[in-house]
């Protein structure tokens, strides 16, 4: 049987086929670290280094034109263009993430080839391990004694690649297609191109916890993918396996700054073709634990962030279309059920899926370290694939 579709549908298919889905290590916590294995409607995961290294312990990137000291770090808008080949998953993922970060004021990333190496190695580890054991593997950790392993945790793998341990990681669950090896193998379902990479990033930014990971304050990043097809001789099942992931630096010495009292949002003014639905039960931790079905959707999360160390307080907010307000709730450090949201973040989460191809107005007021801020912008939804 071939499984195809959005991640939430795929997970239901896997369960019905008695094909187990496993994380390779226990989940950590976002901020203290977070494993979001099997996220859908957007899907993926985010894992952050438990300790932020000092400037002396973090090697400077040879792939970036500058590495500024902490008091001079600002958002780059002209980061050196990455050298990913045209037509590849990595090119599509990088360009889309850069486009969205720049448009909404989170700043461009600078490519570091060592983080490419580490990201690609982990994607390959997950894909090949899944084929060899006929188990859908996801997650941030590796069994260091297993084939293809390059390091237990994301920071171990980035250090092994020569970058240093101060990183965070986001992973797309992607899909896996499984069929009996005794029947003629169908044509590959995946097309490994820029569109596949773009979709992986869109999966990331249509969630709660790892949207924050994708818009992290880091300056250096790399991404990598793996596509593998193989037959497990013991079960006689053949699978296609696709994985994508990215590593972003997480070091106070090189982090980007929004500026004192400033707030960035995603989506933001003028963003179009935003996916209208998010499936919270497929994100782990689940930001809406009252929703247990992976087929129940709410609206796309709206993220607000100030700089680390500044307390963001949202005092009023609304989301509306055609003059009609959408019921929403605010997720903050005070009420986050998974205790993953930090004091400089907030999420406005619509209670129901948004309408496709519709402009939505977002209004929010509050304070950053006691100084008032106001956000008033319009984004537009598209059709979700």
N, C-alpha and C positions, 0 to 999 in steps of 0.2 A: 504494500500500500504506500502511496506517495502522499506526504503531508505538505500542504501548501496553504498559505494564507497569512493573516496577521498573527503576531506572536501569541495572543490569547487563544485564538482558535487552534493554533498549532499545539499548544500545551494540552488542551483538551484532547486532541487527537492522540498525542503521545500517551496520555493516561489510559485512554480507551484501548490502546494497542499494547498495554503492559510494557511499554518502553520507558524505562526509568529515566528521570532527569536528576542529575546530581551536581551539587557544588563540590569542588575538590577540597574545600576546607570550611570550617565554621564561619558564618558571617561575622564581620566586624561591625563597626558603627561609623557612620558618616561624620567627619570632623574628628572624632576619635578614630574613625574609619567606618565605611559603609559598604556592605555588599548588597547590590540590588540585582540579584540573579533572576533572570526570567521576566524582565519588565516588558509590558506590551502596550500597544496603542501609542507607540513609543516603547522601546524595550532596551534594557541594558543594565549596567551596573557601574558603581563608582566606589573607589577605594582610595583613601588618603593616608599618607605616611603618618604613623603615630607620633613622630617627632619631627619638628621642622629644624633642619640642620643650620648651623651657623654659616656665615659667608665663607669662612676659611675651609669648611669641609665640603663645600659644593663646588665642583669644577665649573669654570666658566665655559660657555658654549662656543665651540670653534665655528659654528655655523651661523652665528649672529654677528652683526657688525659692531654691536656695543654690549657692554655689561656694566650697568651703572650702579653706583653705591646706593644704599637704601634711601638716603635723604634726597636723591635726585631722580628716583624712579617715577616716571610718568607713563601714561599710556602711549604706546607707539601707534602711529597711523600709517607708517611707511615701512613696516617690517620687511626685511629681505625676502624676496619671493622664494618659496620652497622649490626644490628641484624634483618633485614627484613627476613621473612621466604622464603625459597627456593620455587620457583614456583609461587610466587605472582607478581602482577603488580608492587608493590613497589620495590621488589628485582630487577626486570628487568630494571626498570627506573633508579634506583640508580646505578647499576653496569655499565650501558651504559654511563650515564652522567659522572661518575667517570673515566671510561676508556678514553673518549674523552678529558676530561679536562686534565688528566695527560699526555696523549700522546702529546698534543699540548702546554703544558707548562703553563696552567692556574691554576694548583694546585688542589689537592684533597680537598673534603669537609669532614667535620666531622658531623656525624649524631647527631641531637638533637631531642629527642622523643617529646618534646613540640611542635616543628614545624611539626612533623608528625601528632600530634593530631589536630592542627589548619588546616593543609592542608586537612586532611581527612574530617574534619567537613564541610569545604566549598564545597568540592566535593559532599558530601551527600546533602547539602543544595540545590545546583544547580540541582542535579538529581531528588530529591524528589519534589522540587518546579515545575520542568518541568512536571512531571507526574500528580501532583495534579491539575495543571492549564492547562494542555495540550498545553503548550507553551515551545519552546526550549529556555531555559535560559542559558546565559553565562555571564561572566564578574566577576569583582573582588569584587563587593560591595553587601551587603546584606541589606534587609529591617529588621531592628532590631525588628520590631513588628510582623514579619512573623514567621510561624512555622519553626523550625530547625535552626534559625539564631543563630550565636555565636558572631557576631560583624560586624559592618558596613564595615570597610576597612580591608585589610590584616593585618595592624599593630595593629588594634583593636583586631583581632582574635588571633594574636601571643601573645599579651599582656595578653589576657584572659586565654591563655594556660600556662602562667607563664614565657614566654621567654622574653618579652619586645617588644617595638614597632619598633625597628630598623631592618626592613626586606624589601625584595622585593619578588614579587610573579610572577610565570609563570604558565599559565594554558593551557592545551590542549583542544581545542574545542571538540575533539573526534567525535562521531557520535551518531545519535539517529534514531531508527527504529520504525516506526509508522504503525499500521495496525488496521483495524476495530475489535472491541471487539466481534462482533457477529459471526465472522468466527473462525474456529479452530486456536488457536494460533500456529504459526510456532515454530520450535525449536529455541532456542536463537542463535542469530547471533554472539554475542561476545563470545570469550573464554578469561576469565580473567586469564592470565598467564604472565610469564616473557616477552614473545614476545609482548604482548599488552603494557606493560610498556616501553619496548624498543622503540616501534613505537611512543608512545607519546613523548618521548624525541627526537626522530628523527624529528618529526613534529616541535618541538621547534627550533632545530638547523638548519633547512632548511628554514630560514626566515632572515629578516634583524633585526628588533628592538628587538625581544626577543631571537635571537641568542646572542645578547649582554647580555640579562638578564641571559641566561643559563651559560654564561662564566664570570659572574660577579666576582668581587674580594672578595666576602664574604667568610667566613671560615666555618660557621655552616649552616646546611640545614636539611630539612626533606621533605618527600613527602607522598602523600596519594591519594587514589582513591575511587570511589563509583560506584557500578553497581546496578541499580534498575530496576525492571519491575513492571508495574502497569496499572490499567484500570482507566480512567477518566469517572466516571459514567454519567456526564452531556453531554459529547461529544461522548461517547461510542468508544473512541479510546484507544488502548493499546499501550504503548511505552516501549522500552528498552532505558535506559539512562546510559551512561558511562561518567564519568569525571575523570580527573587526574590533580593534581597540585603539586607545590613544593614551599616552602618558603626558601629563602636564606638570611642569616644575612647581614646587610648593616651598618656596624659600623666601623669608622676609627680606633678604638682601636684594632680591631681583623682582619681587612681586610688583605688579602694576597698581597704581593708585587712581581711584576716581577723584579724590580730592576731598578736603574737609567739608562735611555737610552735604556732599553730593550723593544722589541716588540714581542708579541705572536700573532699567527694567527690561524684561523679555517676556512677551513681545514688546515692541515699542512703536512709536509713531511711524506710520507708513508701511509697516511690515505686512506683506500680503501672502496668501496661500498658506496660512497657518492651519494646521490640522485641528478640526473642531472637537475631537473626542479623545479622552484619556481614560484608560482602564486601570483604576487604582489597585485592584486586587491582583494585578499581574506585576505590580512593583513591590519589591520586598526590601525594606519594610513597607507595609501598606500605609499610605498617608490617610486613607479612609477605611479603618478597620471595620467599620459598620457595613462596608460593602465587601462581601465574600465571594461573589461570583466574578470570574474573570471575563464574563461577557457583558457586565454592566459598566456603562460609560458615564463619565462626568465631563465637564468642559476642560479645555486646555488650561493648564496652570499658568498663572501670571506671576512672574518672579520680580521681586524688588530687592536690591542689595546696596548697602553702603560699604565703606572700607572696613576691613577687619579691625576690631577694637573700638568701633563706633556703634553705639546703640541706636538701632532703627526702631521707631515706634510709629505704627500706622493708626491714626485716630478715626479716619472715615474712609470709605471706599465704595465704589459701585462699578458695575459692568452693565452696559445697556446696549440695545439694538433697536432701531426704529422707535426710540422713545420709551421702550419697555425695559425695565430693569430685570436683570437675571439674578436669581437667588444665588448667593455666594457665601463662602466662609473664609475666614482669615486663619492661616497657619503661621504661627510664630514660635519662638523658642519657649514661650510660656505654655503653649497648648499642643505642641507637636506630639502626636501619640508615640512616635518612635524616638523622640528626643534627638533628632538629627539637625534640625534647623538651629542656627546660631543667632546670637543677638543682633547681628548686622543684616539679617535676612527676614523676608516675609513672603508668603505666597497667598495670592487671592485665587481661590479654587471654586469655579462655578459648580453648583450642585447637580446640574444636568448638562448633557452634551450641548455644545453650541450648534447653531444652524450653519450649514455649509454656504460658502459664497456670500457672506454677509459681513458688513462693517460693524465692528463693536467699539464702543467708546469706554475707556477706562479712566476713572477719576479716583485719585487717592491723595490724602493729606496726612501729614504727621510731622515728626521731628527726627532729626539726627543729632544726637548729643544735645538735645534741647533746642536746636535751631530748626525753624519750620521749613518744610518742603511741600511742594505741590506737584502732582503729576496729572496731566490731562492729555490723553492721546487716543488715536484711533488705529486699530489694526483690522485686517480683513481675513476671514477664514477662506479656505478653499475646499477642495474635495479630498478626502483622506483615502490613501491607497493602502 
